[in-house]
Amino acid sequence: MGFWVLEAEPILPSVNEKLKGVCWVGSRQPLQGGELAALRDIGANAISQTPFGWQADKNKPEIRWSLDAERQWWGESARGIRATADSSINLGISNMLKPHLWARGSWPGEIEMNSEEDWVLWFENYKNFIVDYAKLAAELDFPILCIGTELEKTVHRRKEWLEIISSIREVYGGKLIYAANFTEFEHVTFWDELDYIGIQAYFPISQGQEPDLNQLKKGWKNPLASIEKLVRNYQLPVIFTEIGYCNTADAAAEPWVWPNERKESPLSEEVQARCYQAFFETAWKKPWLAGVYFWKWYPEGKRRDPDFSPQGLKAQEVLEVHFSSVD
């Protein structure tokens, strides 16, 4: 007589307290005071800070950066990051350092070298860039460092990334995350060497304009199933390193599209707020979701239309309700 042996499904990771964050925009000038208190007042407990490295050509290995350049925006410089951290920590707001590469005329997902020799140079330059910021994160005692953002055409190169991660861990003892674009998170080869799975969660959750809340919630079904499969495989919690929606009627169809490409789209803070609500009624409830950072939050307040910022709009009211509630 035979017996069936049923293997138990692995228990999914679960977090007790979630990061309720925003992507903080580094300002041109020093903070005047009160900017972070306004963020604390809506229940946020986390920000990401983003300095930049500059790549003039997406297909060439040169990367330029400076922690404290004279012409750099104050909020993106080491001195600005330090001052912002000091102010936020005093209010109970934690910091993630999230350096980005700015690829001229392109975006990080298109960075790709044309030869193995150039790949060697690019990874060496990138390692030096990110290790400089790892040292800053260590100096400022930041609990989380994001080691890369949307570098989609590099993530199959496990060997090179493991060398970078090893170099980072030599100088920084906090938690590590990589911010994978929603199109690449299933293809990253080094999740097992990190502390979190990071996702830039600009998933399309509805087509067309003016979707209702039920349509938006249904739109999360497939993305969440794919993420949960990855969570089950790696046994790591997830952080949405970015998520955001413009205040336009078509915000849910292609959330990643920049505001300056939406000039013909009707404004709709109602759709933006519904997208936020759909997130909180679906993804936010997953026990493996360790936190979220909404793109984006200006120290001086919302500045243009259309924009990703929820500030002063109905989406901010949604944020406040859910960020202020007890988990």
GILIN-V347147 format. One record per residue. RES is the residue in one small letter. PHI is phi in whole degrees, 0 to 359 (* if undefined). PSI is psi in whole degrees, -180 to 180 (none if undefined). D_FIRST is the distance of its C-alpha to the first C-alpha in whole Angstrom. Layout:
BEGIN
res = {RES,RES}
phi = {PHI,PHI}
psi = {PSI,PSI}
d_first = {D_FIRST,D_FIRST}
END
This chain:
BEGIN
res = {m,g,f,w,v,l,e,a,e,p,i,l,p,s,v,n,e,k,l,k,g,v,c,w,v,g,s,r,q,p,l,q,g,g,e,l,a,a,l,r,d,i,g,a,n,a,i,s,q,t,p,f,g,w,q,a,d,k,n,k,p,e,i,r,w,s,l,d,a,e,r,q,w,w,g,e,s,a,r,g,i,r,a,t,a,d,s,s,i,n,l,g,i,s,n,m,l,k,p,h,l,w,a,r,g,s,w,p,g,e,i,e,m,n,s,e,e,d,w,v,l,w,f,e,n,y,k,n,f,i,v,d,y,a,k,l,a,a,e,l,d,f,p,i,l,c,i,g,t,e,l,e,k,t,v,h,r,r,k,e,w,l,e,i,i,s,s,i,r,e,v,y,g,g,k,l,i,y,a,a,n,f,t,e,f,e,h,v,t,f,w,d,e,l,d,y,i,g,i,q,a,y,f,p,i,s,q,g,q,e,p,d,l,n,q,l,k,k,g,w,k,n,p,l,a,s,i,e,k,l,v,r,n,y,q,l,p,v,i,f,t,e,i,g,y,c,n,t,a,d,a,a,a,e,p,w,v,w,p,n,e,r,k,e,s,p,l,s,e,e,v,q,a,r,c,y,q,a,f,f,e,t,a,w,k,k,p,w,l,a,g,v,y,f,w,k,w,y,p,e,g,k,r,r,d,p,d,f,s,p,q,g,l,k,a,q,e,v,l,e,v,h,f,s,s,v,d}
phi = {*,271,233,273,254,263,275,290,296,298,290,287,298,222,248,271,226,265,284,250,239,226,274,282,274,292,273,296,243,304,298,267,113,96,297,282,297,297,288,301,293,265,97,291,232,204,224,254,245,234,276,236,251,239,241,291,221,296,249,236,278,289,232,244,202,206,289,214,284,296,269,289,301,305,291,258,272,300,293,290,299,296,295,296,298,302,292,289,298,297,258,79,254,275,237,246,270,225,296,243,262,258,265,301,69,208,210,303,294,254,291,201,273,263,209,296,299,290,298,301,294,298,295,294,295,294,300,296,299,285,291,302,284,296,296,295,299,292,299,269,59,290,287,225,238,269,272,179,223,58,271,301,270,247,284,281,270,302,303,294,291,295,294,296,299,298,295,295,293,290,241,222,253,275,277,247,216,241,263,275,300,298,271,237,299,279,248,292,261,231,304,295,262,246,260,218,270,253,226,277,270,269,296,291,244,191,256,78,244,57,292,271,297,297,298,293,295,297,295,276,301,291,304,294,296,293,295,296,298,292,301,297,290,262,56,236,287,246,237,280,295,210,205,186,215,286,273,227,295,257,302,278,284,220,299,281,293,291,304,290,260,244,300,269,278,298,289,202,288,294,295,303,295,296,297,297,297,299,300,292,272,232,301,300,279,290,295,276,276,274,168,211,233,277,268,211,226,273,304,266,101,297,241,204,227,285,200,280,297,273,298,77,243,298,298,295,297,296,305,297,300,277,289,273,282,278,295}
psi = {127,161,139,131,113,122,132,141,137,143,130,144,150,141,149,-35,129,147,123,89,169,157,108,129,122,128,158,-39,160,150,145,-16,136,-17,-42,-28,-36,-35,-43,-34,-19,5,3,144,13,147,154,141,136,99,167,146,156,127,112,-27,126,-17,12,148,-7,133,134,136,161,133,-27,62,149,-36,1,147,139,-47,-14,-2,163,-38,-38,-41,-41,-48,-41,-41,-45,-45,-41,-41,-36,-20,8,23,122,164,138,131,126,73,140,155,133,110,116,129,13,-152,164,-29,-11,4,120,131,158,-5,160,-36,-42,-34,-42,-46,-42,-47,-35,-44,-42,-39,-45,-40,-52,-29,-35,-43,-27,-38,-40,-43,-37,-43,-38,0,40,134,-23,137,129,122,-6,156,118,33,62,-34,10,-17,-8,-11,74,-45,-48,-39,-35,-35,-40,-46,-41,-43,-38,-45,-18,-24,-10,130,6,-167,144,143,152,138,94,135,155,-17,-8,-10,-26,-6,-1,133,2,22,-35,-13,2,176,-20,153,122,136,130,97,56,46,136,125,1,154,158,-163,154,48,151,175,-41,-39,-42,-40,-40,-32,-18,-12,-53,-46,-43,-35,-41,-42,-43,-33,-42,-42,-43,-39,-46,-13,45,143,163,142,130,97,-24,145,145,162,137,160,62,160,-25,20,-33,-17,-45,77,-21,-14,132,152,-38,-8,7,22,-27,-6,133,140,143,98,-19,-46,-43,-47,-38,-38,-41,-46,-41,-40,-48,-26,-4,-84,-42,-26,-9,128,-23,-7,111,-12,176,146,113,131,115,175,117,133,-36,6,171,141,-20,170,135,167,164,-25,137,-1,127,7,177,-30,-33,-36,-40,-46,-49,-41,-47,-34,-30,-11,155,126,none}
d_first = {0,4,7,10,13,16,19,22,25,28,31,34,37,40,43,45,49,50,52,55,57,59,60,64,67,69,72,75,77,77,75,78,76,74,71,68,69,69,65,64,66,63,60,59,58,58,60,59,62,63,65,66,66,67,66,69,67,63,63,65,64,67,66,69,69,71,70,74,75,79,78,75,74,74,71,69,71,70,73,72,68,69,71,69,66,68,69,66,64,67,66,62,61,59,60,57,59,58,61,61,62,65,65,68,68,64,61,59,56,58,59,58,60,61,60,58,61,62,58,59,62,61,58,61,63,60,59,63,63,60,60,64,62,60,63,64,61,61,65,64,61,59,55,54,55,54,54,55,55,54,54,52,52,52,49,47,49,47,48,52,50,49,52,54,51,52,56,56,54,56,59,57,55,53,51,50,49,50,51,49,51,48,48,47,45,41,43,44,43,44,43,41,44,45,45,45,44,48,48,51,50,52,50,51,50,52,54,58,60,60,56,55,53,50,50,51,48,45,47,45,41,41,42,41,37,38,40,37,34,37,37,33,33,36,36,40,42,44,48,50,52,54,54,57,59,62,64,64,63,60,59,55,55,56,56,57,61,64,66,69,67,67,70,70,67,68,68,65,65,63,60,60,59,57,55,55,54,51,50,50,48,45,45,47,44,42,41,41,44,46,50,52,55,57,59,62,65,68,70,73,72,71,73,72,71,68,66,63,64,64,67,69,67,64,61,63,63,59,59,60,58,55,56,58,55,53,50}
END
